[in-house]
Amino acid sequence: GQHFLLNKWTDKYSISDGSIFQEAISKKIFTVKRALSDPYSDRYSLTLRVYGRTYNIDISLEEFNACTKELLNKAMNKFKSVVDNSNCNINQILLVGGSCNMRQIKTGVKDLYPNSNVQLYQPEHAIGYGAAYYASILNPNEDGTVEIDIHSGLTFINKTRYSYGVGYDRFTDDISCVCNLILKDTTIPTGESKSDFTNKGETTKLLVKVYESDTTDKDYLLEG
């Protein structure tokens, strides 16, 4: 996926050295996958700001499917091998793991086993349930029994995957910066507020840009 985006960018903007995009693109791979895994989305517009310049490309669902096809085929072949070697009569398949949100995964499994009931329910949480259950097996009660209530015995804590901040221009040199208000790994739900003012009087309109990033710095230069 990263190589596909890199080539698409360098081709569009006729840039011979695409290394300037690599770090910025690596931070956006998950965002693209999440957006095009939405059953109601068939296109995603991706924007990068590198060294003060803004770059935009549109990624279609067809392009996304094409660049992930080889990896998904390998996964499907491995999955089929495991299932076929199990010698079990499988009538229901539960998909777990965040990548199972990709619609190609469920479609591919359904094509392989059309008579099975393919279930997809909070695949990210399913990993947590499985880990908690396995932990209970490793640490049983004193009498050797295992007891776990997945509905009341577990507490899942959602945290932000990225930091979120607002863009601004420094008065001293007009350099674009971002002030992070919500930092990466902050427990959700959360909220922050910040008061600002404009440097021009009688302002009637204000555009507020929100940025996501991996950095946990409170302020950083807007270079990618």
N, C-alpha and C positions, 0 to 999 in steps of 0.2 A: 504493500500500500504506500509506504513512504517513497519508494523508488518511482512509483507511478505518478504521485503528486509532484515529485521533484522534476521529472521529465516534462510534465504538463506545464509547469511554471517556466522552466527554461525555454521551452518551445514557444510559449506565448510571448514572452518578453525578450526573446533572442539573447539570452544570457549564456555565455560560454562556461562560466564557473558557477555552478548551482550550489556550491558549498555554503553560500551565505544564507540559503533557505533551510538547510538541514536541521538546525536546532529548532527553528520556529515551526517547521513542519512536524517534527517529532512530538511536539507538544499538542498538536492538533489532530493526530491520528485517531485518538479515542473519540473526539468530538465528531469527526466525520462519520465514524462507524455508528455511533449512537444516533446521529441525525438520520442516516440512511437506513437504519434498522426500524425506524418508525413506519408502520404499515400505511400511513397516509402521506409519506414523503417520497417523491421520485427525483428530487434534485436538491442539492445543497450548495450554497454560495459561501466560499471560504475566503476570508480576508487575512492577509498578513501585512504587518508593518515592519519593515526591515531597514535600519539605518535611515529612518525618517521618511521613507517612501512607502506608499501603500500599494499592495499587489492583490488582485482579485482573480479568482477562477471559479467557474461553475463545474460541479461534479454531478453527473447524472447517475441514476440508479444502475443503468446498463454498464457504465464505466466501473462503478463500484463492484458490481457482480463479476465483471471480467477480470479485474485485478485481484480478486479474492478467490477466483474459481479454482486455481491449482491447489491452494492450501486447503480449501474446503473439500476438494476431491480426495486429498490424502487423508483428511480426518474421517470422511465418510467410508473410505476403504478400510481404515483401521477399525472403525465402529462396526462395520458389517462383519469383519473377520472375527471380532470378539463375540458378537451375537451368534454368528453361525457356529462357532466352536463351542458354545455353551450347551448345545443340544437341549435347549429349553423351548417350550411353546410360549412365546412372548405375545401377550395380547395388549399390553400397555407399556408405553415408554415415557419416562419422565426426564425432561431435558433440564440439566442443571449447569450453572456457570453463566457469567454475564454475556459471553459471546453467543449464547443460545438465543438471545434477543434478535439476532440477525434472522430475517425472515427466510434466508436461503437454508439455514440449518433445519428449521422445522419442515420446510418443503422437501429438502433432500431426504430426511428420515422418513417422511410420509411416502415418498416415491419408492424407497427401498422396502418399506413394510406397510403397504396400503391397507392391510387388514388390522393393523394395530392402532390403538388409541394413543395418539401422541399428545402429551400434556406439557404445557409450559406455564408455570406459575411461580412468579418471583424467583427466577433462577439464581440471582445473586444471594438471596436468603437461604436457598436450598443448600448451598455450600456451608453456610454457617450452622444450619440445623445438623448436617452430617458431621461437621467437626465437633459440635457439642455432644452428639450422641456417641461418637467414637471416644471422646474424652471421658464420658461416663463409664464406658466399658473398661478403659484403662484405670479408672478410679472407682471401683464398685463400692457398695455399702459394706459394712463390717461382716454381714452374713453372706457376702458374695453376690448379692442380687444387684441388678442394674435398674435404676429408676430415673426416668426423665419425662417431664411434661413439656412438650414442645410449645404448648399454648400459654402456659403460665410460668414455666420454669426458666425461660430464656428472655433476656433483654437485649434487643438489637439497638445499637447506637449508630445512627447514620452521621457521617461526617462529610464535609465538603471535599471534593476531589481536587479542587483548585482554589487559588486565592482570587478574590473579586475586589476590584477597585475602580475608581473614577479617574478619567483623564483630565489633565489641566496643563496650561502653559505657564512656565515660570516667568514672573514679571521681569527678572533681571536679564535674562538672555533669550526668552521666548522658546526655550527648549521644551518639547512635549514630555510630560512625565505622567506617572500613574500613582495615585495614593491608594494603597490597599486598605479596604475597610474590613473585609472578612477574610481571614487568613486560611490557608490550606489546613485541613484536618480539624476545622472547627466543628463542634457538635451541632447538628441540625435538630430542631429549628433554631435559628439565630437571627439577629438583626443588628445593624449599626447605623448610626446617623452622623452626618458631618455638615457643618455650616460653612458656606463659601460666599464670596461676593465677586461681582464682575469688575473689570477695570475700565469699563465704559459706562457713562451715565445714560439714563433714559433707555435702558435695555428693555425691549418688549418680548424678545424670544431668547431661549436658552437651550442649547443642545447638550445633553449629558451623555457621555459615552462610558459604558461599563466594560471593563476588560477582565478576562480571566487569564491566570498564569500559574506557573509552578512555584514562583518565588514567594518567599515568606517575608521579604523586606517590606517595610511599611511604605517606602517610596522607591521608585526605580525609574530610570530613563526609558522612554518608549522607543525601543529599538528593535523589537521583535516579539 
